[in-house]
Amino acid sequence: MSKVIAVNSGSSSLKFQLFDMPSEKVLTSGQAERIGQAMGQFTIKVNGEKHVQQLPIPDHKKAVDLLLKALVDEGIVKSLDEIKGAGHRIVQGGSYFDQSVVVTKDVEDKVEELAPLAPLHNPAHLVCYRAFKEALPHVGHVFVFDTAFHQTMGPESYLFPVPYEWYTDHKVRRYGAHGTSHYYVNRRAAELMGRPVEDLNMITCHLGNGASITAIRGGKCINTSMGLTPLGGIMMGTRSGDIDPTVVFYMEKVLNLSPDDMDTILNKKSGMLGVSGISSDARDIQAAVNEGNERAILTVNLYANRAVNVIGGYYMELGHTDAIVFTAGLGENDDMTRERILKGLEEGMGLSIDYELNHTIHGKEALISKPDSKVQVWVIPTNEELMIARDTVRLLGL
């Protein structure tokens, strides 16, 4: 039995789960939020109850210190020596890593080198890793990359139609994201269907505030919607997704914007928030839809249309599709988002959906297609932290 911690750090957050392996029992979980802001929040679950502290968390190192201190103070571990491995989510692994790896100085250097491709994430990941390494010097560490699962794409999928030297000299290509999530739900769906993953073609839809859709043939990614960064792809909570590049040049001139200004607008002020003028949260927008708000209605229809376009394209690319899987915040919990997308696909893909059942499914595994559907449709909650823990145990030989 080994205790393994799975760390999932964002630009201003740090989520964690402590597992007892190989039983995969979750001993505790929690998160540090609003890191770097005037007032942060640290939460840890103890015996099923959330213990919450409001305090400044100036950086990710402070968040790690709070976490490790809480594990001992709350009696979850008697000593930090009980922790035998730590797995860390890394957003950008570039073309260097097609699977999870044990951390070495060379691995650390490559993640740092790739920071310009994920400037909000890779530096924060490294701060977390270094803080854990300092606090747990005798523990093995593993990096699990968001981009690794997508490294099986062919060049016809990952290259952009721009000067080839941009790829060879500057690493400009499609990398994708959410790979650990897509991998997990692909394997879990195969288990639930009772078939080998190698025999199945799937389209997995990770729909959250950030969103990506992936085409998977025989357990391997052949295409994914996000691009060089998580800004590409379908419409998201605050991100535009794919747009005509001329929009950028045109609006920079019209509004006298700098490239940094435009980067902020496309990443943080677009998507659902930008179109609706209400919120980036689908729950708020759905409430406005229910009240007849025209921009809210436009927002949800635009979101569904963008998703339908990508899923439909992947359906044709795969040749045949055995299953569509919805996961992440919206995918798992927002039945209306699922319904709008599925109604846009049902005639072309021969879907037969139990919409009454769909309306009852929130955050749990379920098959929401009927037996006569040509493609099975599943809702499967993702579990990136479990995948991180499994890879940590496997690679460290725990």
C-alpha positions, 0 to 999 in steps of 0.5 A: 500500500502506498500513498500517492498525491495527484497535483493539478495546478492551474494559473491561479489554483491548485487541486489535489487528491491523496490516494491509497494505492493500489486500492485507489481510495481517495483519502482526502482532496481539496484545492487552493484558489485565487492564488496571487490575489488579495485574498485566497481560499484553501479547502481540504476535505476531512472525514467527508467535511470541507475545512475552509480557510480564507487567507492570502496565498501569494504564490503556488509555493505557499499553496503547497506549504498549506497543503502539506501542513494540513495533511499532518495537522488534520491527521490524514497522515502522521508524517509526510514520509507516508507519501511515496509518490507525487504526480503532477499535471503539466499542460504543455509537453510539446512534441517531446513527450507522448506519455507520462515520465519520471521527472529528471533535470532534463524533463524539468528543463524541457517543461520550462523551455515550453513555457511560452506555449502555456505561459499561464500554466507551465511556470505554475506547474514548475513552481508547484513541482519544485515546492513539493520536491523541496518538502518531499526530497525522497519522493519520486515525481511524475509529470503527466502531460495534457498534450501527450495523448494527442501525440498520435495525430498525423501531420495532416491533423497537427500542422497548420497551413502556414510557412513550414518553417514556423513548425520546424523553427518555432514549434508552431503546431496543434498540440491539443489539451485535456488529453488525460481526460480524453484518455480516461473517458475513452478507456472507461467507455470501452469498459462500460461497453464491454469491448476492447478499446482497440476495436472502438472509434469514439468522439469524446467531448470535454465540455467545461469552461475550457472545452475540447473535442477529440476523435479517437480511433482504436484508443489513439487520438487522430484529431482534436479541436484545441490548437497551439494553445487552449484558445483554439477550437470550439467556443468556450466560457471566455475563449473565442475558439477558432475565428477568421484571423483577419478579425484580429487584425481588423479589430486591432486597428478599429479599436487601437488595440495591442496584441496583448489587449487582443490576447486578453479579449480572445482568452478572457472576454469572448466565448459565452461571456462575450456573446451573451454579455451575461456570464461565462457560466452556462447555468447563468446563461440557461437561466436567462434563456428560460426568461427569453433573453435573446442574446442568451438564446443566441449564445447557447445556439452558437455554442451547440452549432460550433460543437456540432460542426466539429463532431460532425467532421470527426464522424466523417473522418473516423469513417464510423463512430461507436460512441460519443462521450460527454464529460467535464463540467458542462458535459457531465452536468448540463443536460440542456447543452447535451440536448442541443448538441445531440439534436443537431447531430441526430438525423445525420448520425442516426442517433436515438436519444432518451431525452427524458433520461438525459434530463435526469443525468447530472454528474454520474455515468449513464448511457443516454442513447436508446438501443436502436441508436446507430451510435451510443451516447454516454455521460462519463465523469472525468477523473484526471487525478486518478489517471495521474495517480495510476501513472505515478504508481506505474512509473515509480514501481510502487 
